[in-house]
Amino acid sequence: MAVLDALPESYYEGLVSSGAIRRTAIAGCLAYQNDYVYPLGSQELISRCITIVQGEKACHVMFLCDTTRLSDIQPVLDAVLASVKFI
């Protein structure tokens, strides 16, 4: 997880328009999500990148897991994302 300067909203919205990411809301803030699923040996992995934007700051959260474990890990990820607070 990292907090960096946010890019202009037009950048994120351009990616939404192109279908590269999707718009969502997390912890009451505008957020953008990208999921990339790919094979690695006999496993299928998901790489998820979430950018939560508040004002001029963006919190970037990334994780990688085996797709067969996503339902186990999702509640933990949801709790982490719901706890994000910009100070």
C-alpha positions in Angstrom: 0.0 0.0 0.0 1.3 3.5 -0.9 -0.1 7.0 -0.8 1.1 9.2 -3.7 -0.1 12.2 -5.5 -3.2 11.5 -7.6 -3.1 11.9 -11.3 -5.7 14.1 -13.0 -9.2 12.6 -12.9 -9.2 12.7 -16.7 -6.3 10.2 -16.7 -8.3 7.7 -14.6 -11.5 8.3 -16.6 -9.7 7.8 -19.9 -8.7 4.3 -18.6 -12.3 3.6 -17.6 -13.5 4.7 -21.0 -11.0 2.4 -22.7 -12.1 -0.6 -20.5 -8.7 -0.9 -18.9 -10.0 -0.3 -15.4 -13.4 0.1 -13.7 -14.7 2.8 -11.4 -15.9 1.9 -7.9 -16.1 3.3 -4.4 -14.1 2.2 -1.4 -14.3 3.6 2.2 -16.6 6.4 0.8 -14.0 7.5 -1.8 -13.8 7.3 -5.5 -11.7 4.3 -6.5 -10.5 2.5 -9.6 -9.8 -1.2 -10.0 -7.9 -3.3 -12.4 -7.8 -7.1 -12.3 -5.4 -9.1 -14.4 -5.7 -12.9 -14.4 -2.9 -15.1 -15.9 -1.6 -18.6 -15.7 1.6 -19.4 -13.9 2.6 -23.1 -14.2 -0.4 -25.1 -13.1 -2.0 -22.2 -11.2 -4.1 -19.2 -12.3 -3.2 -16.0 -10.5 -5.1 -12.7 -10.1 -3.2 -9.4 -9.8 -5.5 -6.7 -8.4 -4.6 -3.1 -8.3 -6.9 -0.6 -6.6 -6.4 3.1 -6.5 -8.5 5.1 -4.0 -8.6 8.8 -4.7 -9.4 11.6 -2.3 -8.6 15.1 -3.4 -5.0 15.3 -4.6 -3.9 12.0 -3.0 -4.3 8.4 -4.1 -3.8 5.3 -2.1 -2.6 2.4 -4.2 -3.3 -1.1 -3.0 -2.0 -4.1 -4.9 -2.2 -7.8 -4.2 -1.6 -11.1 -6.0 -3.2 -14.5 -5.2 -4.2 -17.8 -6.6 -7.7 -17.5 -8.1 -8.8 -20.6 -6.1 -8.1 -18.7 -2.9 -9.7 -15.4 -3.8 -12.9 -16.1 -2.0 -10.9 -16.8 1.2 -8.8 -13.7 0.9 -11.5 -11.3 -0.3 -13.0 -10.6 3.2 -9.6 -9.7 4.5 -9.0 -7.4 1.5 -12.4 -5.8 2.0 -11.7 -5.1 5.7 -8.3 -3.6 4.8 -9.9 -1.4 2.1 -12.7 -0.3 4.4 -10.2 0.9 7.0 -8.4 3.3 4.6 -8.4 6.8 6.0 -6.7 9.8 4.4 -5.2 12.0 7.1 
